[in-house]
Amino acid sequence: MVWFWQRVKIPELPVLEKEIIESPAEFPKALCNKIKLLDFASGWELSKKLLPQIDKVKARSLIRLLFADKNQLVAEQLENKEEINHAISCLEYLPSRDTVEALVNLLAHLDDTIQLIAAGALKNHTPRLVVPCLIEKLLTCEVPPARAGEVLLEMGYLAQDSLLEAYEKAKPQVKAQILELLTLSHYPKCQPFLMEALKDDEPALKKAALQAVSEFMCRDLWPEVALCLKDPAWPLRVKALEVLTKLRANEALDNVRACLEDEDPWVRKEAAACLEVLEKV
């Protein structure tokens, strides 16, 4: 018996590139089979040429066909200064815990541009993968809070509930970041923590709590807000006066009047403005 071995023909990249560009959003099966024939190096070259030219639907299909079983090889390109941007673009379309963790770690990259690109990629991953990893890194201060917050604000209720759950075990500075994020996302379930936060020694936490009181109009907390008028930091005293004004807390009139003699001119100015409002309530 004679066996005839048919050699698999690897498609030429320019031909394949043209086919992908002209293809409908859902690639035909024949085209998918051709893409899968490419080795990593050829797929990398093709994806670098095509990603800037095709929409996100095609990009997702292309990257998953090329690299679905090569996540680690893509992640290794993050160590290459020439390839890191493209590697992040590819990892955006490869959902896995390892991929998400690699992108989360990039939020602490020395290059701000890399941080921004990684944050953008994370926003396109499922919250189920992103939120637990990101909050873990936030609690251990392994990622910048601003970058973590930028991503978490896009993650909806899962992020809000997870942040609330993490709040009590966080350090005071991290609590401040969590409270700020929950306030920015208009999540009122954080209100039970505000009284304690207003009495904390951490200035950042006290500031975040004052902003939350203002956002959620927690008028019953006016006594704790008034106590902040004795804080050593003048910006916090000014913020407390602003909050009392917004709450129209005329019960705090005596506290506010005392601020007319404050050593700081900004505090005195804000106290006068606050009194003008409260005396009319």
Backbone torsions as a table, in degrees:
resi	resn	phi	psi	omega
1	MET	NA	136.9	-179.4
2	VAL	-105.3	128.0	178.4
3	TRP	-100.0	133.9	177.6
4	PHE	-111.4	115.7	179.6
5	TRP	-93.1	122.1	178.7
6	GLN	-91.0	120.9	-179.2
7	ARG	-76.6	131.1	178.9
8	VAL	-73.3	126.3	-178.2
9	LYS	-89.9	119.7	177.4
10	ILE	-78.7	125.3	-177.6
11	PRO	-66.2	147.7	176.5
12	GLU	-74.4	139.3	-174.5
13	LEU	-60.5	-44.4	179.5
14	PRO	-60.5	-37.1	179.2
15	VAL	-67.8	-44.6	-179.8
16	LEU	-65.3	-39.3	178.2
17	GLU	-58.7	-45.2	-179.8
18	LYS	-64.3	-41.5	-179.9
19	GLU	-62.4	-41.9	-178.1
20	ILE	-66.6	-43.7	179.9
21	ILE	-62.0	-39.6	-176.7
22	GLU	-85.6	-9.9	-176.4
23	SER	-73.0	153.1	170.5
24	PRO	-66.0	170.4	-176.8
25	ALA	-57.6	-39.7	176.3
26	GLU	-90.7	108.4	-175.8
27	PHE	-61.8	136.4	173.0
28	PRO	-61.1	154.8	-177.1
29	LYS	-59.2	-39.1	-179.1
30	ALA	-62.2	-39.6	179.2
31	LEU	-68.0	-40.7	177.7
32	CYS	-58.3	-43.3	-179.6
33	ASN	-63.4	-38.3	178.1
34	LYS	-65.0	-43.4	-178.9
35	ILE	-61.6	-39.5	-177.8
36	LYS	-67.1	-17.5	-179.5
37	LEU	-75.1	-18.0	-175.0
38	LEU	-72.6	141.6	172.7
39	ASP	-78.7	176.4	-173.9
40	PHE	-61.2	-45.3	-176.5
41	ALA	-62.0	-44.0	179.9
42	SER	-67.9	-41.1	178.4
43	GLY	-63.6	-37.4	179.0
44	TRP	-64.3	-45.1	179.4
45	GLU	-62.6	-44.0	-179.4
46	LEU	-63.9	-44.7	-177.6
47	SER	-65.6	-35.0	178.6
48	LYS	-64.2	-35.9	179.1
49	LYS	-74.1	-38.2	-169.2
50	LEU	-89.5	-33.6	-174.8
51	LEU	-54.3	-39.3	178.1
52	PRO	-69.5	-13.4	-173.2
53	GLN	-104.2	-15.9	-173.3
54	ILE	-115.8	161.3	-179.1
55	ASP	-78.4	175.1	-174.1
56	LYS	-66.9	-30.6	179.8
57	VAL	-65.7	-48.8	177.4
58	LYS	-65.5	-39.2	-179.1
59	ALA	-60.2	-43.8	179.5
60	ARG	-61.0	-46.3	-179.7
61	SER	-62.4	-45.0	-177.6
62	LEU	-62.3	-50.1	-176.2
63	ILE	-64.1	-38.3	-179.5
64	ARG	-71.0	-35.2	176.1
65	LEU	-67.1	-38.0	-177.4
66	LEU	-77.1	-41.6	-165.0
67	PHE	-127.4	11.5	-176.6
68	ALA	-55.6	-34.1	179.6
69	ASP	-105.7	16.4	-177.8
70	LYS	-129.2	29.9	-178.6
71	ASN	-51.8	-42.6	-176.1
72	GLN	-65.2	-38.6	178.7
73	LEU	-64.6	-38.4	177.1
74	VAL	-65.6	-45.4	-178.5
75	ALA	-61.5	-32.7	178.8
76	GLU	-63.4	-26.2	179.8
77	GLN	-70.5	-12.7	177.0
78	LEU	-65.3	-19.9	179.1
79	GLU	-84.3	-7.6	-177.7
80	ASN	-99.7	115.8	-176.9
81	LYS	-58.1	-31.7	-178.1
82	GLU	-77.7	-21.5	-172.5
83	GLU	-113.9	-7.1	-170.8
84	ILE	-60.2	-40.6	-179.2
85	ASN	-61.6	-44.0	-179.5
86	HIS	-69.7	-35.9	178.4
87	ALA	-60.8	-41.8	177.8
88	ILE	-62.9	-42.4	179.2
89	SER	-59.9	-37.4	178.7
90	CYS	-72.4	-42.5	-178.2
91	LEU	-63.9	-21.9	176.2
92	GLU	-57.7	-28.6	-174.5
93	TYR	-105.9	9.2	-177.5
94	LEU	-118.5	88.5	-174.0
95	PRO	-74.3	118.1	172.7
96	SER	-166.0	161.7	179.2
97	ARG	-63.1	-40.0	-179.7
98	ASP	-64.2	-41.0	178.4
99	THR	-61.6	-48.4	-178.5
100	VAL	-62.2	-42.2	179.9
101	GLU	-63.4	-39.4	178.0
102	ALA	-62.1	-41.7	179.4
103	LEU	-69.2	-39.6	178.4
104	VAL	-61.6	-41.6	178.7
105	ASN	-61.3	-30.0	-179.9
106	LEU	-71.3	-14.4	176.8
107	LEU	-65.4	-16.6	177.8
108	ALA	-103.2	13.0	-179.8
109	HIS	-63.1	149.2	-178.9
110	LEU	-66.4	-26.1	-179.0
111	ASP	-90.3	118.8	-179.4
112	ASP	-59.7	-34.6	-179.7
113	THR	-63.6	-41.9	177.6
114	ILE	-63.1	-41.2	176.8
115	GLN	-56.9	-45.9	-178.1
116	LEU	-64.3	-43.0	-179.3
117	ILE	-65.3	-42.3	179.1
118	ALA	-64.0	-40.8	177.9
119	ALA	-61.6	-41.9	178.2
120	GLY	-62.2	-40.1	179.0
121	ALA	-66.6	-40.7	-179.6
122	LEU	-63.4	-33.8	-178.9
123	LYS	-62.7	-20.6	-179.3
124	ASN	-95.0	0.9	175.2
125	HIS	-92.8	161.7	-178.4
126	THR	-68.5	135.1	178.2
127	PRO	-54.6	-30.9	-179.1
128	ARG	-58.0	-32.8	178.2
129	LEU	-89.6	-37.8	-171.3
130	VAL	-76.9	-47.3	-169.7
131	VAL	-59.9	-50.6	-178.7
132	PRO	-60.3	-42.4	-179.3
133	CYS	-64.8	-44.8	-175.9
134	LEU	-68.7	-40.6	179.9
135	ILE	-68.3	-37.1	176.2
136	GLU	-59.0	-44.8	179.5
137	LYS	-69.5	-33.2	178.9
138	LEU	-66.7	-42.5	-179.0
139	LEU	-65.0	-30.5	-179.8
140	THR	-97.0	8.8	176.7
141	CYS	59.0	34.2	180.0
142	GLU	-90.3	-11.3	177.5
143	VAL	-131.4	150.3	178.3
144	PRO	-63.2	130.3	-178.1
145	PRO	-56.3	-36.3	-178.5
146	ALA	-63.7	-43.1	179.5
147	ARG	-68.8	-43.2	178.4
148	ALA	-60.6	-43.4	-179.9
149	GLY	-63.1	-39.1	179.3
150	GLU	-57.0	-40.8	-180.0
151	VAL	-76.0	-46.1	-176.5
152	LEU	-61.6	-32.4	178.8
153	LEU	-64.2	-17.9	178.5
154	GLU	-92.6	-2.9	-170.0
155	MET	-97.3	1.0	172.0
156	GLY	70.5	-151.9	-171.4
157	TYR	-63.7	-32.8	179.7
158	LEU	-61.3	-42.4	178.5
159	ALA	-66.1	-43.0	-179.3
160	GLN	-61.6	-48.5	-179.6
161	ASP	-63.6	-39.4	-178.9
162	SER	-69.8	-37.9	176.6
163	LEU	-63.9	-42.4	179.2
164	LEU	-61.8	-41.4	179.5
165	GLU	-65.4	-34.8	-177.5
166	ALA	-80.1	-16.7	-170.7
167	TYR	-55.5	-49.5	-171.8
168	GLU	-67.2	-25.7	-179.4
169	LYS	-95.9	5.9	-178.5
170	ALA	-87.9	156.2	172.7
171	LYS	-71.3	157.3	-176.4
172	PRO	-52.9	-41.7	-179.8
173	GLN	-66.5	-36.4	177.9
174	VAL	-72.7	-36.4	174.8
175	LYS	-56.0	-40.1	179.4
176	ALA	-60.4	-42.8	179.5
177	GLN	-66.0	-41.9	179.7
178	ILE	-63.1	-45.6	-179.5
179	LEU	-62.9	-39.0	178.1
180	GLU	-62.8	-42.6	179.7
181	LEU	-65.7	-43.2	179.9
182	LEU	-65.1	-33.5	177.2
183	THR	-70.2	-44.8	179.4
184	LEU	-61.2	-32.1	-179.6
185	SER	-91.4	10.1	175.7
186	HIS	55.4	50.9	-176.2
187	TYR	-108.3	96.2	-170.5
188	PRO	-71.3	-9.7	-177.9
189	LYS	-67.6	-7.7	178.5
190	CYS	-80.9	-8.0	-173.5
191	GLN	-57.3	-36.0	179.3
192	PRO	-60.2	-19.1	-178.5
193	PHE	-90.0	-7.6	-169.7
194	LEU	-71.5	-38.2	-178.4
195	MET	-59.3	-47.6	179.8
196	GLU	-64.6	-40.2	-178.4
197	ALA	-64.4	-36.1	179.3
198	LEU	-65.8	-22.1	-179.4
199	LYS	-97.2	-1.6	-176.2
200	ASP	-72.1	154.6	179.3
201	ASP	-81.0	-14.8	-178.9
202	GLU	-76.9	115.1	-177.6
203	PRO	-57.8	-39.8	-178.2
204	ALA	-64.1	-38.4	179.6
205	LEU	-69.4	-41.3	178.9
206	LYS	-62.9	-41.4	178.9
207	LYS	-63.2	-44.4	179.2
208	ALA	-62.9	-38.0	179.3
209	ALA	-66.7	-40.9	177.3
210	LEU	-60.8	-41.5	178.9
211	GLN	-64.9	-39.0	179.0
212	ALA	-66.1	-41.4	177.1
213	VAL	-59.0	-41.6	178.8
214	SER	-66.2	-43.6	-178.0
215	GLU	-64.2	-44.7	-174.1
216	PHE	-96.6	4.6	177.3
217	MET	50.6	54.9	-179.3
218	CYS	-84.0	77.2	-172.5
219	ARG	-64.9	-27.5	-179.3
220	ASP	-67.1	-11.2	179.8
221	LEU	-95.4	13.7	-177.3
222	TRP	-59.2	-33.4	178.6
223	PRO	-62.6	-39.5	179.4
224	GLU	-69.5	-36.2	176.1
225	VAL	-64.4	-42.7	179.9
226	ALA	-62.1	-33.3	177.4
227	LEU	-63.0	-28.1	179.3
228	CYS	-68.2	-13.7	177.6
229	LEU	-68.1	-12.9	178.2
230	LYS	-100.8	6.6	-178.6
231	ASP	-65.4	143.0	179.7
232	PRO	-62.4	-27.1	-177.2
233	ALA	-86.6	120.0	-176.9
234	TRP	-63.8	-33.7	177.8
235	PRO	-60.2	-34.1	178.2
236	LEU	-71.1	-34.6	176.8
237	ARG	-65.3	-40.9	177.4
238	VAL	-63.0	-45.0	-179.7
239	LYS	-61.5	-41.1	179.1
240	ALA	-62.1	-39.6	177.5
241	LEU	-64.6	-40.5	177.8
242	GLU	-61.1	-41.7	-178.9
243	VAL	-68.0	-43.2	177.8
244	LEU	-60.5	-36.5	176.8
245	THR	-63.6	-46.5	-178.6
246	LYS	-64.9	-37.5	179.4
247	LEU	-75.0	-12.9	-174.2
248	ARG	52.6	46.7	-175.5
249	ALA	-85.5	79.7	-177.7
250	ASN	-69.0	-11.0	174.4
251	GLU	-64.1	-20.5	-176.6
252	ALA	-95.8	16.1	-176.0
253	LEU	-54.5	-45.1	-178.5
254	ASP	-63.5	-39.7	179.0
255	ASN	-63.2	-40.7	-178.5
256	VAL	-69.3	-40.5	179.8
257	ARG	-60.2	-37.3	179.2
258	ALA	-61.1	-27.2	-179.0
259	CYS	-74.8	-11.8	176.3
260	LEU	-65.5	-18.9	178.7
261	GLU	-102.9	12.2	-177.9
262	ASP	-61.8	150.0	-179.6
263	GLU	-69.8	-20.3	-177.2
264	ASP	-97.4	131.3	-178.0
265	PRO	-65.2	-33.0	179.9
266	TRP	-67.6	-37.1	177.8
267	VAL	-66.5	-44.2	179.6
268	ARG	-61.0	-41.9	-179.9
269	LYS	-63.5	-44.9	-179.3
270	GLU	-67.8	-34.7	178.5
271	ALA	-64.1	-41.2	178.7
272	ALA	-63.2	-42.4	178.9
273	ALA	-65.4	-39.6	179.5
274	CYS	-64.5	-45.0	179.7
275	LEU	-59.9	-39.7	-179.3
276	GLU	-57.8	-37.6	179.7
277	VAL	-77.8	-49.0	-173.1
278	LEU	-66.3	-32.1	-179.3
279	GLU	-70.5	-14.1	179.0
280	LYS	-96.7	-6.9	-177.3
281	VAL	-73.2	NA	NA
